[in-house]
Amino acid sequence: MPTSALNKKEGSARGLLGRRPDVCLDIFRSSRDAVILADGQGRVLDWNKAAEKIFGYKKTEVLGKKFHNLIMPGKHKADYFKGMEEFRKTGKGKFIGKVYEVVALRKSGEKFIVELALSAFKMDGEWHSMGIVRDITERIKREKEGLFEKEKYEQIIRNAVDGFWLVSAAGFLLDVNDAYCKISGYSRKELMGMHISDLDIEDGPAAIKKQIKEIKKHGHLRFEKRHKRKDGRVIDVEISATHLPADKGRFYTFIRNITEIKEFREKLKNAAKFPEENPDPVIRVKKDGEIIYSNRASARIFSQLKKENKGKAYWLKTIKDSLKDGEIKTKDIEIGDRIYSFKIVPVKRTDYVNVYCRDITEERKTEELFLQTKEDLRRAQAVGNIGSWRLGLESGRLLWSDENYSIFGVPKGTPMTYGKFLEIVHPEDREFVNREWQEALKGKPYNIEHRIVKKDKVRWVRERAELEFDDRGRLTGGFGTTQDITEEKKIEEERLAQKARYEAIIRTSIDGFWIADVERDGFLLDVNDAYCKMSGYSREELLRMKIVDLEARETPEEARRHFKKIIVQGSDRFESQHKRKDGSVFDVEISASYLEGGEFSVIIRDVTERKELDRSRREFVSIASHQLQTPLTIIRWYIERLQDEKLGKLTNEQKEYLAEVRQSATDMTKLVSDLLNVSRVENGRLKIELEPANFKDLIKEIVEHQKKRVKADKCKINIEAPGSLPDVPVDKSLLSQAIGNLIINAINYSKPDDCRVGVKIRKKSQKYIISVQDNGIGIPKTSQNRIFEKFFRAYNAQRKKTRGTGLGLFITKKILEAAGCDIWFESEENRGTTFYVSIPLKGMKQKKGEKQIGT
């Protein structure tokens, strides 16, 4: 198919979905089921994320290709092709409008069971199809576990001597046991998804279909078949199949390999001639009970039978009756701990019979265990809250299971009719239920959900029915299931409520909003009106774009690396710039979260005005700080002249006042210096110049300098460093400012009567780590996430009388990050704090700018 044609069709399909935003939201993006759009030729037009996950094909691998070649096993393609022509002409077909369990194929070649629902729609004058596919592998597994208690299931099925099948209503194998794998020579993986007709060499699909109807009609059948092993050898099998309407109409089937028995039966014809060779007991008895022959194998059995006196009168009567009517009689007798089946065969034109015996102990045990599963089924209905019913045509009664009575709140055993059933249906739903039932009587599938009133409380139920009709279209029978889905409905209602809340919030939000597909390079799946207004694009235009098409700051490669970071972290908050439709750029603050299913949820805030205000504020602070430097210098100079008393002697009170004024001027100078440093960092004007320095010597200088500044004679400062360290390129002024701030804080917030500060230098991996530790007041947990903010001081720090500006840690973090270094801390209130600074072994990162720190 030409690419242009495919793109046109895919665009048309998206146009259809665009007219139905609820379908787009609920099916294509949120659905856990695979959703496939195809044209009349079966070529894929769209393929959602769930389809990629279920089948293993990326959307790009399947577009334009015929889906039946990808996901249908080869042997089922004939049915598809048969109905294809009719679908192209009329939009109708065997599977259209119905739900089926079928076998599908993954990219890996694995077969698995799916539930398929197909619908048809006309577009551009052609019939198209939409398929919703649900992988029910796990559901089948859960249902199987619900029908059998685990221990009994394993005992009966897994360890059974006989083979076992779990068969779908259509005749596909859903489960097999190891015994059947051994009988057939196939592995369990190969058998899964096979149809019964793939193993039966006598009957094709049509004959199998008739036989399935017979089993449904009688509920249970036992018959013989001939199966083909994987190696081509034909074997005879005896099949015992039970139909369970309550379990989606599936069949529980035991298969016994009777090849040897069949061969033995042939040999049995000659057993009278060669009775001594028969491994089973054989005797010949006259009608008066006289034994005229017995082989060696019969000696022990019949001696024990005689000893236990097992119904002598019965034997004589049965022998006489057999000789009289010429019919073979059978009787099963328990002897000791074994069970034997006796067959009494009259010999024509004589007065005696041959009696053949067979040990059926294991066979009987298996059958008894299987009968036990019927009780398990009853209990499973109660556990799964699923009831079943059958329609009695002659009486007009509904035959309900115990669980069905429980679901509807009707006393068990109460005679039920359709009219009584309708009385329990919620008044607002009766018309709907009755209409659907009348349609079902005409052949429409009956699969509905509705409300009932049970003991004055409203409950929800899901009802399914399978009605049987004769060749003239007359109803011959019917059965169905009822499931209480009240809890499911509550969950669904809550989901819809959440969806409505979500849509209302997103629709009315002032901030922009995206949902983006991670795996498709940030392809936008949803946007709100607020972002359309921000960017100048329409919603339709944005839904054809990717994040990288709008990003103005990060290159596509940087953006993709950022995607990976968000996936690893789970979320991220950062600032960037976006491009409008008119080409202009605006500042944004992004809050992105990674969602399960490979999508990003992104909130975008236009911060252009705020950034402009910040720039204006920083410029004002920078200008004001520069203007303050000169008068502060003059003030300090005049104070110093007055204090040296060259202009006259001062009283003690005057000296005290001048000292206070001088300290205030010094504090103001420090604040101005800090504000200028903040301005340089935020405006990107900070210059970082590197020169080789020895860490050990440099740290000693910084410690001594800070001790003098804060008069920390009473504070013990201990320095730990390796014996020798190589010179490292650093900005001495910047590092002195950063480490100095940390040491001053450590001294200021230590215990005044026990001030201990530790400065340690160590090498770790590809970095040098400098730590500054104190034993002071610590940082409260509630304040730790704000400790590097401007002007922030924790509540316990505010009680300390220090002359800090509240900018030290903010500046320290900013200048270190600008130089390619990191800073972090560990702290516990009343136990002290340790700050860590990491510097790469290769040194700091040089940066061009206008001013160095503190100048």
Rosetta blueprint (number, residue, H / E / L):
1 M L
2 P L
3 T H
4 S H
5 A H
6 L H
7 N H
8 K H
9 K H
10 E H
11 G H
12 S H
13 A H
14 R H
15 G H
16 L H
17 L H
18 G H
19 R H
20 R L
21 P H
22 D H
23 V H
24 C H
25 L H
26 D H
27 I H
28 F H
29 R H
30 S L
31 S L
32 R L
33 D L
34 A E
35 V E
36 I E
37 L E
38 A E
39 D L
40 G L
41 Q L
42 G L
43 R E
44 V E
45 L E
46 D E
47 W E
48 N L
49 K H
50 A H
51 A H
52 E H
53 K H
54 I H
55 F H
56 G L
57 Y L
58 K L
59 K H
60 T H
61 E H
62 V H
63 L E
64 G L
65 K L
66 K E
67 F H
68 H H
69 N H
70 L H
71 I H
72 M L
73 P L
74 G H
75 K H
76 H H
77 K H
78 A H
79 D H
80 Y H
81 F H
82 K H
83 G H
84 M H
85 E H
86 E H
87 F H
88 R H
89 K H
90 T H
91 G L
92 K L
93 G L
94 K L
95 F L
96 I E
97 G L
98 K L
99 V E
100 Y E
101 E E
102 V E
103 V E
104 A E
105 L E
106 R L
107 K L
108 S L
109 G L
110 E L
111 K E
112 F E
113 I E
114 V E
115 E E
116 L E
117 A E
118 L E
119 S E
120 A E
121 F E
122 K E
123 M E
124 D L
125 G L
126 E E
127 W E
128 H E
129 S E
130 M E
131 G E
132 I E
133 V E
134 R E
135 D E
136 I L
137 T H
138 E H
139 R H
140 I H
141 K H
142 R H
143 E H
144 K H
145 E H
146 G H
147 L H
148 F L
149 E L
150 K H
151 E H
152 K H
153 Y H
154 E H
155 Q H
156 I H
157 I H
158 R H
159 N L
160 A L
161 V L
162 D L
163 G E
164 F E
165 W E
166 L E
167 V E
168 S L
169 A L
170 A L
171 G L
172 F E
173 L E
174 L E
175 D E
176 V E
177 N L
178 D H
179 A H
180 Y H
181 C H
182 K H
183 I H
184 S H
185 G L
186 Y L
187 S L
188 R H
189 K H
190 E H
191 L H
192 M L
193 G L
194 M L
195 H E
196 I H
197 S H
198 D H
199 L L
200 D E
201 I L
202 E L
203 D L
204 G L
205 P H
206 A H
207 A H
208 I H
209 K H
210 K H
211 Q H
212 I H
213 K H
214 E H
215 I H
216 K H
217 K H
218 H H
219 G L
220 H E
221 L E
222 R E
223 F E
224 E E
225 K E
226 R E
227 H E
228 K E
229 R L
230 K L
231 D L
232 G L
233 R L
234 V E
235 I E
236 D E
237 V E
238 E E
239 I E
240 S E
241 A E
242 T E
243 H E
244 L E
245 P L
246 A L
247 D L
248 K L
249 G L
250 R E
251 F E
252 Y E
253 T E
254 F E
255 I E
256 R E
257 N E
258 I L
259 T H
260 E H
261 I H
262 K H
263 E H
264 F H
265 R H
266 E H
267 K H
268 L H
269 K L
270 N L
271 A L
272 A L
273 K L
274 F L
275 P H
276 E H
277 E H
278 N L
279 P L
280 D L
281 P L
282 V E
283 I E
284 R E
285 V E
286 K E
287 K L
288 D L
289 G L
290 E L
291 I E
292 I E
293 Y E
294 S E
295 N L
296 R L
297 A L
298 S H
299 A H
300 R H
301 I H
302 F H
303 S H
304 Q H
305 L H
306 K H
307 K H
308 E H
309 N L
310 K L
311 G L
312 K H
313 A H
314 Y H
315 W H
316 L H
317 K H
318 T H
319 I H
320 K H
321 D H
322 S H
323 L H
324 K H
325 D H
326 G L
327 E L
328 I L
329 K E
330 T E
331 K E
332 D E
333 I E
334 E E
335 I E
336 G L
337 D L
338 R E
339 I E
340 Y E
341 S E
342 F E
343 K E
344 I E
345 V E
346 P E
347 V L
348 K L
349 R L
350 T L
351 D L
352 Y E
353 V E
354 N E
355 V E
356 Y E
357 C E
358 R E
359 D E
360 I L
361 T H
362 E H
363 E H
364 R H
365 K H
366 T H
367 E H
368 E H
369 L H
370 F H
371 L H
372 Q H
373 T H
374 K H
375 E H
376 D H
377 L H
378 R H
379 R H
380 A H
381 Q H
382 A H
383 V H
384 G H
385 N L
386 I E
387 G E
388 S E
389 W E
390 R E
391 L E
392 G L
393 L L
394 E L
395 S L
396 G L
397 R E
398 L E
399 L E
400 W E
401 S L
402 D H
403 E H
404 N H
405 Y H
406 S H
407 I H
408 F H
409 G L
410 V L
411 P L
412 K L
413 G L
414 T L
415 P L
416 M E
417 T E
418 Y H
419 G H
420 K H
421 F H
422 L H
423 E H
424 I H
425 V E
426 H L
427 P H
428 E H
429 D H
430 R H
431 E H
432 F H
433 V H
434 N H
435 R H
436 E H
437 W H
438 Q H
439 E H
440 A H
441 L L
442 K L
443 G L
444 K L
445 P L
446 Y E
447 N E
448 I E
449 E E
450 H E
451 R E
452 I E
453 V E
454 K E
455 K L
456 D L
457 K E
458 V E
459 R E
460 W E
461 V E
462 R E
463 E E
464 R E
465 A E
466 E E
467 L E
468 E E
469 F E
470 D L
471 D L
472 R L
473 G L
474 R L
475 L E
476 T E
477 G E
478 G E
479 F E
480 G E
481 T E
482 T E
483 Q E
484 D E
485 I L
486 T H
487 E H
488 E H
489 K H
490 K H
491 I H
492 E H
493 E H
494 E H
495 R H
496 L H
497 A H
498 Q H
499 K H
500 A H
501 R H
502 Y H
503 E H
504 A H
505 I H
506 I H
507 R H
508 T H
509 S L
510 I L
511 D L
512 G E
513 F E
514 W E
515 I E
516 A E
517 D E
518 V L
519 E L
520 R L
521 D L
522 G L
523 F E
524 L E
525 L E
526 D E
527 V E
528 N L
529 D H
530 A H
531 Y H
532 C H
533 K H
534 M H
535 S H
536 G L
537 Y L
538 S L
539 R H
540 E H
541 E H
542 L H
543 L L
544 R L
545 M L
546 K E
547 I H
548 V H
549 D H
550 L H
551 E E
552 A L
553 R L
554 E L
555 T L
556 P H
557 E H
558 E H
559 A H
560 R H
561 R H
562 H H
563 F H
564 K H
565 K H
566 I H
567 I H
568 V H
569 Q H
570 G L
571 S E
572 D E
573 R E
574 F E
575 E E
576 S E
577 Q E
578 H E
579 K E
580 R L
581 K L
582 D L
583 G L
584 S L
585 V E
586 F E
587 D E
588 V E
589 E E
590 I E
591 S E
592 A E
593 S E
594 Y E
595 L E
596 E L
597 G L
598 G L
599 E E
600 F E
601 S E
602 V E
603 I E
604 I E
605 R E
606 D E
607 V L
608 T H
609 E H
610 R H
611 K H
612 E H
613 L H
614 D H
615 R H
616 S H
617 R H
618 R H
619 E H
620 F H
621 V H
622 S H
623 I H
624 A H
625 S H
626 H H
627 Q H
628 L H
629 Q H
630 T H
631 P H
632 L H
633 T H
634 I H
635 I H
636 R H
637 W H
638 Y H
639 I H
640 E H
641 R H
642 L H
643 Q H
644 D L
645 E L
646 K L
647 L L
648 G L
649 K L
650 L L
651 T L
652 N H
653 E H
654 Q H
655 K H
656 E H
657 Y H
658 L H
659 A H
660 E H
661 V H
662 R H
663 Q H
664 S H
665 A H
666 T H
667 D H
668 M H
669 T H
670 K H
671 L H
672 V H
673 S H
674 D H
675 L H
676 L H
677 N H
678 V H
679 S H
680 R H
681 V H
682 E H
683 N L
684 G L
685 R L
686 L E
687 K L
688 I E
689 E L
690 L L
691 E E
692 P E
693 A E
694 N E
695 F H
696 K H
697 D H
698 L H
699 I H
700 K H
701 E H
702 I H
703 V H
704 E H
705 H H
706 Q H
707 K H
708 K H
709 R H
710 V H
711 K L
712 A L
713 D L
714 K L
715 C L
716 K E
717 I E
718 N E
719 I E
720 E E
721 A L
722 P L
723 G L
724 S L
725 L L
726 P L
727 D E
728 V E
729 P E
730 V E
731 D L
732 K H
733 S H
734 L H
735 L H
736 S H
737 Q H
738 A H
739 I H
740 G H
741 N H
742 L H
743 I H
744 I H
745 N H
746 A H
747 I H
748 N H
749 Y L
750 S L
751 K L
752 P L
753 D L
754 D L
755 C L
756 R E
757 V E
758 G E
759 V E
760 K E
761 I E
762 R E
763 K E
764 K E
765 S L
766 Q L
767 K E
768 Y E
769 I E
770 I E
771 S E
772 V E
773 Q E
774 D E
775 N L
776 G L
777 I L
778 G L
779 I L
780 P L
781 K H
782 T H
783 S H
784 Q H
785 N H
786 R H
787 I L
788 F L
789 E L
790 K L
791 F L
792 F L
793 R L
794 A L
795 Y H
796 N H
797 A H
798 Q H
799 R L
800 K L
801 K L
802 T L
803 R L
804 G L
805 T L
806 G L
807 L L
808 G H
809 L H
810 F H
811 I H
812 T H
813 K H
814 K H
815 I H
816 L H
817 E H
818 A H
819 A L
820 G L
821 C L
822 D E
823 I E
824 W E
825 F E
826 E E
827 S E
828 E E
829 E L
830 N L
831 R L
832 G E
833 T E
834 T E
835 F E
836 Y E
837 V E
838 S E
839 I E
840 P E
841 L L
842 K L
843 G L
844 M L
845 K L
846 Q L
847 K E
848 K L
849 G L
850 E L
851 K E
852 Q L
853 I L
854 G L
855 T L
